[in-house]
Amino acid sequence: MGKLIEAIESGLSVNGKEILQGITIEIEQGTTVAVTGVNGSGKSSLIKLLAGISEPQTGNIQRYFTSYAYVPEHFPEHLSFTVRNYLQLLAEMNGSYKEKEIDYYTSLFGLEPFLDTPLKKCSKGTKQKAGFIQALMKKGEVLFLDEPFTGMDEGTVQIAVDLLMERKGRKTTVFTLHETELAYQLATHIAVMEEGRLVSCLPVKQVSRMMEITYRMSENRWQAVPLAEHTYRLVVEETESDKMIGEILRHNGHIIEVKGRGER
Ligand SMILES: Nc1ncnc2c1ncn2[C@@H]1O[C@H](COP(=O)(O)OP(=O)(O)OP(=O)(O)O)[C@@H](O)[C@H]1O
């Protein structure tokens, strides 16, 4: 297994606003990274940075892959192509046109009734399925998915989950997801974004042993993540958490919350 992406202290600003700060991450071939975090924490921006859709203004990033597929959170509006033409065109562009493969995926996702419907007239879920299928058919070295299950009904989510489970541990995938439980099922690594910073990116097994300590203190002694004025968060191994809490109290800090990393 080799490194496919390496970002060092990468930062990105748009119109003078810092969107990503100090992003340092390594993504190994064959890993599945779930990027989690609250709305606006920078998950989509991180995916675009990793894919090369945007470039950092500070720090640097090396991408060692030659091809990728990307599914945005929102499928482009106003596309006049029919579902069939869209899938055929993209498959042809990738040099991997296989009618049977299109048939297989459209049947799996129940898209047959909509094959001749222009995308702009399709529901959000139908468009999402078409985006998902074209990305799978592309067979890029890395698959980037931004909230892949947006707009999908329960049955469709299960089909998409099964397809992603087949890739797990074999084909490199990076996706954003709100549902923490699903992220833990699908991913080998969990990345956590907070206010444009990557707080951690750890193997799932390790994350379940990590504790988050949120506390108030007059100064930031341990390079904790600042949440608000005098309010910080530290992520430590479960075995270290009592010792850390002791340190915080010794420095006149106040504990606000202590919880397991996987708890939401
Ligand atoms: N092109 C842009 N211009 C200005 N601000 C932007 C742009 N793209 C992102 N932002 C801002 O950067 C921050 C992070 O946005 P981003 O979409 O990456 O977050 P997110 O975690 O994916 O959010 P969500 O869960 O709502 O999809 C937000 O405050 C957003 O408003």
The ligand as an SDF file (V2000), in Angstrom:
LIG
                    3D

 31 33  0  0  0  0  0  0  0  0999 V2000
  -17.0450   29.2070   -2.4900 N   0  0  0  0  0  0  0  0  0  0  0  0
  -17.2390   29.6490   -1.2560 C   0  0  0  0  0  0  0  0  0  0  0  0
  -17.3230   30.9660   -1.0050 N   0  0  0  0  0  0  0  0  0  0  0  0
  -17.4810   31.4490    0.2450 C   0  0  0  0  0  0  0  0  0  0  0  0
  -17.5900   30.6670    1.3380 N   0  0  0  0  0  0  0  0  0  0  0  0
  -17.5050   29.3470    1.1470 C   0  0  0  0  0  0  0  0  0  0  0  0
  -17.3260   28.7540   -0.1370 C   0  0  0  0  0  0  0  0  0  0  0  0
  -17.2800   27.4190    0.0040 N   0  0  0  0  0  0  0  0  0  0  0  0
  -17.4350   27.1780    1.3160 C   0  0  0  0  0  0  0  0  0  0  0  0
  -17.5780   28.3260    1.9970 N   0  0  0  0  0  0  0  0  0  0  0  0
  -17.7510   28.4520    3.4550 C   0  0  0  0  0  0  0  0  0  0  0  0
  -16.7920   27.6190    4.0740 O   0  0  0  0  0  0  0  0  0  0  0  0
  -17.3430   26.9750    5.2020 C   0  0  0  0  0  0  0  0  0  0  0  0
  -17.2220   25.4720    5.0410 C   0  0  0  0  0  0  0  0  0  0  0  0
  -18.1000   25.0630    3.9950 O   0  0  0  0  0  0  0  0  0  0  0  0
  -18.2410   23.5490    3.5500 P   0  0  0  0  0  0  0  0  0  0  0  0
  -19.2980   23.4870    2.5070 O   0  0  0  0  0  0  0  0  0  0  0  0
  -16.9040   23.0050    3.2130 O   0  0  0  0  0  0  0  0  0  0  0  0
  -18.7500   22.8770    4.9220 O   0  0  0  0  0  0  0  0  0  0  0  0
  -19.4830   21.4920    5.1650 P   0  0  0  0  0  0  0  0  0  0  0  0
  -18.9400   20.9670    6.4510 O   0  0  0  0  0  0  0  0  0  0  0  0
  -19.3410   20.6160    3.9630 O   0  0  0  0  0  0  0  0  0  0  0  0
  -20.9890   21.9330    5.3450 O   0  0  0  0  0  0  0  0  0  0  0  0
  -22.3730   21.1050    5.1100 P   0  0  0  0  0  0  0  0  0  0  0  0
  -22.3870   19.9980    6.1130 O   0  0  0  0  0  0  0  0  0  0  0  0
  -23.4210   22.1240    5.3780 O   0  0  0  0  0  0  0  0  0  0  0  0
  -22.3690   20.6150    3.6910 O   0  0  0  0  0  0  0  0  0  0  0  0
  -18.7670   27.4670    5.3310 C   0  0  0  0  0  0  0  0  0  0  0  0
  -18.7970   28.5400    6.2530 O   0  0  0  0  0  0  0  0  0  0  0  0
  -19.0990   27.9500    3.9310 C   0  0  0  0  0  0  0  0  0  0  0  0
  -20.0370   28.9820    3.9640 O   0  0  0  0  0  0  0  0  0  0  0  0
  1  2  1  0
  2  3  1  0
  2  7  2  0
  3  4  2  0
  4  5  1  0
  5  6  2  0
  6  7  1  0
  6 10  1  0
  7  8  1  0
  8  9  2  0
  9 10  1  0
 10 11  1  0
 11 12  1  0
 11 30  1  0
 12 13  1  0
 13 14  1  0
 13 28  1  0
 14 15  1  0
 15 16  1  0
 16 17  2  0
 16 18  1  0
 16 19  1  0
 19 20  1  0
 20 21  2  0
 20 22  1  0
 20 23  1  0
 23 24  1  0
 24 25  2  0
 24 26  1  0
 24 27  1  0
 28 29  1  0
 28 30  1  0
 30 31  1  0
M  END
$$$$
